[in-house]
Amino acid sequence: MATLKVIAKAAGVSATTVWRVLNSDSTLSITEEKRRAIIETAASMNYASPRSRKTSNRNALRRVAIVHFLRPEHELVDPYYVSLRLGVERRCQELRMETVRIYNTGSMAEPALLENASGVVAIGSFEPDHVDWLARYSRHLVFADFLPPNEEFDAVGSDLAVAMRKLLSGLTQKGYRRIAYIGWSGQADSDPFNEIRCRSYRDWMRYHAVFDSDLCITQPNPEHNNEQLGYELTKRLLASARPDAIVTCNDNVAIGAYRMLNELGLSIPDDIAVASFNDIPTAQFLNPPLTTMRLPAEQIGEAAVDLLQERLAGRDVVKQITLASNIVWRPSCDLPVAAVSR
């Protein structure tokens, strides 16, 4: 942090003159050119007045409420969201911010929990009424792993549509042709393709004139995207179709797909390849290790806190950030020779 003495030396004036200029002393007799030079020098050295430093220190000690769209028991079985929350908490700890967790209990939490926090990081996808509730009681609100459809709120996440296109293009380049998708589709009465990964899969397949509805199996509004869902959806898929590869909505679902394929005596990847999303730690230890789209969960959490800190520092323009995903190729997608001729 630059001092008045250092700024004075750089500007060629006394420390007293610098102090009077930076404190807008109207009785000081100084040329406009010299006044501007002092201000610009102070800015270039990131000078902050003692009052500003005290305010900054107070900001660094504020409380952040972490509002999670999952119940605690559901988060515990989903390493992706555990990593995301840990990213939020780690950055808050670095910034000396206290945190309080608010999990989904089926009803809205006490508004005071939000009102008593300097800001809120909301993790996951929220329905419009819940978004309105968060906005009503939050001083500052940032969404993590969820990009609202408008530009009203700060947010950070990965573009799952781009990630799906990357994965399907990569699988096609490897030689896979009959690529299936299993996952969830949102509310029971909604479009079966309304979930972003599913919709992106359908659109990509239609664009390349290879869409087959028998290869797209979804479950409307499941309680959770877990291993059991993958097991059941893979069973439904293979009852009517035989793909070259299966893309699942996340790695937990992929574990269920592995289990069903194993029960049916099908080899991965010799009979059917499997690819997924998130790259949770377990993915690399499956047999065979799972190909997956790595979504930067911890970095999403860290960036959400950085956006909140910017708000506390005075930024008033909405900022939404997209962090890139990348494919981690593993043996679950080593193409067998037999698949080329199917």
C-alpha positions in Angstrom: 0.0 0.0 0.0 1.5 3.4 -1.1 2.1 6.0 1.6 1.7 9.8 1.3 5.5 10.1 1.5 6.0 7.8 -1.5 3.3 9.5 -3.6 4.8 12.9 -2.7 8.3 11.8 -3.9 6.9 10.5 -7.2 4.8 13.6 -7.8 7.6 16.0 -6.7 5.6 17.7 -3.9 5.4 17.6 -0.1 3.5 14.9 1.8 1.3 17.7 3.2 0.3 18.8 -0.3 -0.6 15.3 -1.2 -2.7 14.9 1.9 -4.5 18.2 1.2 -5.2 17.3 -2.5 -6.5 13.8 -1.7 -8.7 15.2 1.1 -10.2 17.9 -1.3 -8.8 20.9 0.6 -10.3 23.8 -1.3 -8.0 26.3 0.3 -4.9 24.8 -1.2 -3.3 26.9 -3.9 -2.0 24.5 -6.6 -2.3 24.3 -10.3 -4.9 22.1 -11.9 -2.1 20.2 -13.7 -0.2 19.4 -10.5 -3.5 18.5 -8.7 -4.3 16.0 -11.5 -0.8 14.6 -11.4 -1.0 13.9 -7.7 -4.4 12.1 -8.0 -3.2 10.0 -11.0 0.0 9.1 -9.1 -2.0 8.0 -6.1 -4.4 6.0 -8.2 -1.6 4.2 -10.1 -0.1 3.2 -6.7 -3.5 1.9 -5.4 -3.5 4.3 -2.5 -6.3 4.0 -0.1 -7.0 6.5 2.7 -7.0 5.3 6.4 -10.8 5.6 6.3 -11.0 3.4 3.2 -8.7 0.8 4.7 -10.9 0.5 7.8 -14.0 0.1 5.6 -12.2 -2.5 3.5 -11.2 -4.4 6.7 -14.8 -4.3 7.9 -16.0 -5.7 4.5 -13.5 -8.6 4.8 -15.1 -9.7 8.1 -18.7 -9.8 6.8 -20.9 -12.9 6.8 -21.9 -14.8 3.6 -25.0 -17.0 3.5 -24.6 -20.1 1.3 -28.0 -21.2 0.1 -28.1 -24.7 -1.4 -30.8 -26.1 -3.6 -30.1 -29.6 -2.3 -30.9 -31.2 1.0 -27.9 -32.0 3.1 -28.1 -35.8 2.5 -28.3 -35.2 -1.2 -25.3 -33.0 -1.3 -23.3 -35.6 0.6 -23.7 -38.2 -2.2 -22.9 -35.7 -4.9 -19.2 -34.8 -4.8 -19.6 -32.1 -7.5 -21.7 -30.0 -5.3 -19.6 -30.7 -2.3 -16.6 -29.4 -4.2 -18.5 -26.3 -5.3 -19.5 -25.5 -1.7 -16.0 -26.1 -0.5 -14.8 -23.6 -3.2 -17.1 -21.0 -1.7 -16.1 -21.6 1.8 -12.4 -21.7 1.0 -12.5 -18.3 -0.7 -14.5 -16.9 2.1 -11.9 -18.1 4.6 -9.2 -16.5 2.6 -11.1 -13.2 2.7 -11.9 -13.6 6.4 -15.6 -13.9 5.7 -17.8 -15.9 8.1 -20.2 -18.3 6.3 -23.5 -19.9 7.3 -25.1 -22.8 5.3 -28.8 -22.9 4.4 -29.9 -26.1 2.9 -33.2 -27.0 1.1 -35.7 -28.2 3.7 -38.8 -28.1 1.4 -39.7 -24.6 2.6 -38.2 -21.2 2.6 -35.7 -20.4 5.4 -36.1 -17.6 7.9 -35.6 -14.3 6.0 -33.4 -13.1 8.9 -30.7 -15.6 7.9 -30.3 -13.7 4.6 -30.9 -10.3 6.0 -28.2 -10.7 8.6 -25.7 -11.6 5.9 -23.7 -9.1 3.8 -24.3 -11.3 0.8 -25.7 -14.6 -0.5 -24.2 -17.2 -2.7 -27.0 -19.4 -4.1 -25.7 -22.9 -5.2 -27.7 -24.8 -7.9 -30.8 -24.3 -9.9 -33.8 -22.5 -8.3 -37.4 -22.1 -9.4 -38.6 -18.5 -10.2 -40.5 -18.1 -6.9 -37.4 -19.1 -5.0 -35.2 -16.7 -7.0 -37.7 -13.9 -6.2 -37.5 -14.8 -2.5 -33.7 -14.8 -2.5 -33.6 -11.4 -4.3 -36.2 -9.9 -1.8 -34.1 -10.6 1.3 -30.5 -10.6 0.1 -28.4 -7.5 0.2 -26.2 -8.9 -2.6 -27.0 -12.1 -4.5 -24.7 -14.3 -6.6 -25.8 -17.6 -8.3 -23.2 -20.4 -8.6 -23.7 -23.2 -11.1 -26.8 -21.5 -12.4 -27.0 -18.8 -15.1 -30.4 -17.0 -14.8 -32.1 -16.5 -18.1 -31.9 -12.7 -17.8 -29.2 -10.3 -16.8 -30.7 -9.3 -13.5 -28.3 -11.2 -11.2 -24.6 -11.9 -10.8 -23.8 -15.5 -11.7 -21.0 -17.9 -12.5 -21.2 -21.4 -14.0 -20.3 -23.6 -17.0 -22.2 -23.6 -20.3 -23.6 -27.1 -20.4 -24.9 -26.6 -23.9 -21.3 -26.0 -25.1 -20.0 -28.8 -23.0 -22.5 -31.3 -24.5 -21.6 -30.2 -28.1 -17.9 -30.7 -27.2 -18.6 -34.2 -25.9 -20.8 -35.3 -28.8 -18.3 -33.9 -31.4 -15.5 -35.7 -29.6 -17.3 -39.0 -29.5 -18.2 -38.7 -33.2 -14.7 -38.0 -34.1 -13.6 -41.2 -32.3 -16.0 -43.1 -34.5 -19.1 -43.5 -32.4 -22.4 -43.2 -34.3 -25.3 -44.4 -32.2 -24.9 -42.2 -29.2 -27.6 -42.4 -26.5 -28.4 -40.0 -23.7 -29.9 -40.7 -20.2 -30.8 -38.1 -17.6 -33.6 -36.1 -16.1 -36.1 -33.8 -17.8 -37.5 -31.5 -15.2 -41.1 -31.4 -14.1 -43.5 -34.2 -15.0 -45.7 -32.0 -17.1 -42.9 -30.2 -18.9 -41.1 -30.7 -22.2 -39.1 -34.0 -21.9 -36.1 -32.1 -23.4 -36.2 -29.0 -21.2 -33.1 -29.9 -19.1 -30.2 -28.1 -20.8 -28.0 -31.2 -21.4 -30.9 -33.2 -22.8 -32.1 -30.3 -25.0 -28.5 -29.7 -26.3 -28.2 -33.5 -27.1 -31.4 -33.4 -29.0 -30.6 -30.2 -30.9 -27.1 -31.5 -31.8 -28.5 -34.8 -33.1 -31.2 -33.2 -35.1 -28.7 -30.8 -36.6 -26.7 -33.8 -37.8 -29.9 -35.6 -38.9 -29.2 -38.6 -36.6 -31.7 -38.0 -33.8 -33.5 -41.2 -32.6 -36.0 -40.8 -29.8 -35.3 -44.4 -28.7 -31.8 -43.4 -27.8 -32.9 -40.5 -25.5 -34.3 -41.8 -22.2 -35.2 -39.3 -19.4 -37.0 -39.4 -16.0 -39.2 -36.4 -15.2 -38.3 -34.7 -11.9 -36.5 -37.5 -10.1 -35.8 -37.1 -6.4 -32.1 -37.0 -7.2 -29.7 -37.7 -10.1 -28.0 -40.7 -8.5 -26.7 -44.2 -9.2 -30.2 -45.7 -9.0 -31.5 -43.4 -11.7 -28.6 -44.4 -14.0 -29.3 -48.1 -13.3 -33.0 -47.8 -14.1 -32.7 -45.6 -17.2 -30.0 -47.8 -18.7 -32.3 -50.8 -18.3 -35.1 -48.9 -20.1 -32.7 -47.8 -22.8 -31.3 -51.3 -23.6 -34.8 -52.8 -23.6 -35.5 -51.1 -26.9 -32.2 -50.0 -28.4 -28.5 -50.8 -28.6 -26.2 -47.8 -28.8 -22.5 -47.6 -29.4 -22.1 -45.1 -26.5 -24.2 -43.8 -23.6 -23.8 -40.2 -22.4 -25.2 -39.7 -18.9 -26.2 -36.4 -17.2 -23.6 -36.8 -14.5 -21.0 -39.2 -13.1 -23.3 -40.6 -10.3 -25.8 -41.6 -13.0 -22.9 -43.1 -15.0 -22.1 -45.4 -12.0 -25.6 -46.8 -12.2 -25.2 -47.3 -15.9 -22.0 -49.3 -15.3 -23.8 -51.5 -12.8 -26.6 -52.3 -15.2 -24.2 -53.0 -18.1 -22.2 -55.3 -15.9 -25.4 -57.2 -14.9 -26.3 -57.7 -18.5 -22.8 -59.0 -19.3 -21.9 -56.1 -21.5 -18.3 -54.8 -21.6 -17.3 -51.2 -21.4 -16.1 -50.0 -23.9 -16.0 -53.2 -26.0 -19.8 -53.4 -26.3 -20.9 -49.9 -25.2 -18.9 -46.8 -24.3 -19.9 -44.5 -21.5 -19.2 -40.8 -21.0 -20.6 -38.3 -18.6 -20.4 -34.9 -16.9 -18.6 -33.4 -13.8 -15.5 -35.4 -13.3 -16.0 -36.3 -9.6 -13.0 -38.0 -7.9 -14.6 -41.5 -8.2 -14.7 -41.2 -12.0 -11.0 -42.0 -12.4 -11.3 -45.1 -10.2 -14.2 -46.9 -11.9 -13.4 -50.0 -14.0 -12.8 -48.9 -16.6 -12.0 -45.2 -15.7 -14.8 -42.9 -16.9 -14.6 -40.4 -19.7 -16.2 -37.2 -18.5 -16.6 -33.5 -19.1 -14.7 -31.7 -16.3 -16.8 -28.9 -14.9 -14.6 -26.6 -12.6 -16.8 -26.9 -9.5 -14.3 -25.4 -7.0 -13.4 -22.6 -9.3 -17.1 -21.8 -9.8 -17.5 -21.5 -6.0 -14.4 -19.3 -5.7 -15.5 -17.0 -8.6 -19.0 -16.6 -7.0 -17.4 -15.2 -3.8 -15.1 -12.9 -5.9 -18.3 -11.5 -7.6 -19.8 -11.0 -4.2 -16.7 -9.2 -3.0 -16.8 -6.9 -6.0 -20.4 -6.0 -5.1 -19.3 -5.2 -1.5 -16.6 -3.0 -3.0 -19.2 -1.0 -5.0 -19.6 -2.6 -8.4 -23.2 -1.9 -9.6 -23.1 -3.5 -13.1 -24.4 -7.1 -13.3 -21.7 -9.6 -14.2 -22.2 -13.2 -15.4 -19.2 -15.4 -15.9 -18.9 -18.7 -17.8 -16.0 -21.0 -16.9 -14.9 -23.4 -19.6 -15.3 -27.2 -19.5 -13.0 -29.8 -21.0 -13.2 -33.5 -21.9 -11.1 -35.9 -19.8 -10.7 -38.9 -22.0 -10.4 -42.2 -20.2 -10.7 -45.9 -21.1 -14.5 -46.0 -21.0 -14.4 -44.5 -24.5 -11.6 -46.5 -26.1 -13.4 -47.4 -29.3 -13.3 -51.2 -30.1 -12.9 -52.2 -33.7 -16.3 -53.9 -33.7 -18.1 -50.6 -33.1 -16.9 -49.1 -36.3 -18.8 -51.6 -38.4 -22.2 -51.3 -36.6 
